[in-house]
Amino acid sequence: MLGLPFKVNKFLIAGALALTLVPSGLRAATGDFAIGSIIKNFELPVAAENQEPGRKTIIRGDEAIVISSNEIRIRGLSIELYRNDQVTTRIQSPESTYWESEKRLTSDQLVQVTRRGLTITSKGMEWSLPNSSGTFRENVKVTVFSSQPLIK
């Protein structure tokens, strides 16, 4: 059994083998899932180190597959960074891996970061949840939007 801090709307247990591995005490309400479980429409609130009041991070996904006690594959990833209940930054990727022991996300897929006045796209990233920071790998493109001149 694997304890995950997911808020779950729906869940599926993948295949008959996975069902035989799940004891009768599968507790969806507390976020316990067996290896091989498929979790639909989940949320994972994350507290960053030294997080300022009014700031929070929420990881969302269309689907997550529990690969091991440390590895969770996420499809339809969206990381949302909030300030005073307003989304300030959104990071999206079609597929990512969450590494529980390191509290980080990695992706080799297209990644798009959107925030007011700025868009970043890349192929691949590593995102540290405790630090709320990341590294973007290949073909990084930064687009800055501004209604004001950057240089006066």
MOHUMO-V349430 format. One line per field, one symbol per residue. phi: phi as a letter, one per 30 degrees, with the letter a starting at -180 (. if undefined). psi: psi as a letter, one per 40 degrees, with the letter a starting at -180 (. if undefined). A space follows every 10 residues. Layout:
# MOHUMO-V349430
phi=???
psi=???
This chain:
# MOHUMO-V349430
phi=.bcbddccdb bbcdiddddd dcddcecddc icbdejdccc hcbbdbcddh ddeicabbcb adabcddadc bbdccidbcc ccbhicdcbb cbadaabcce dchbcbaccd bbcbaeiabb bacjabbcdd chbabccchd bccccadcdd bc
psi=ihhifihhdi iihhiddddd ehiefhgdde fhiiheihhi giighhhihf hiieiihhhi idihhhdaee hhhhhfhhhh hihfehhdhh hiidiihhhd defiiiieih hhhhihehhh iihiihhhdd efiihhcifh hhhhhheiid h.
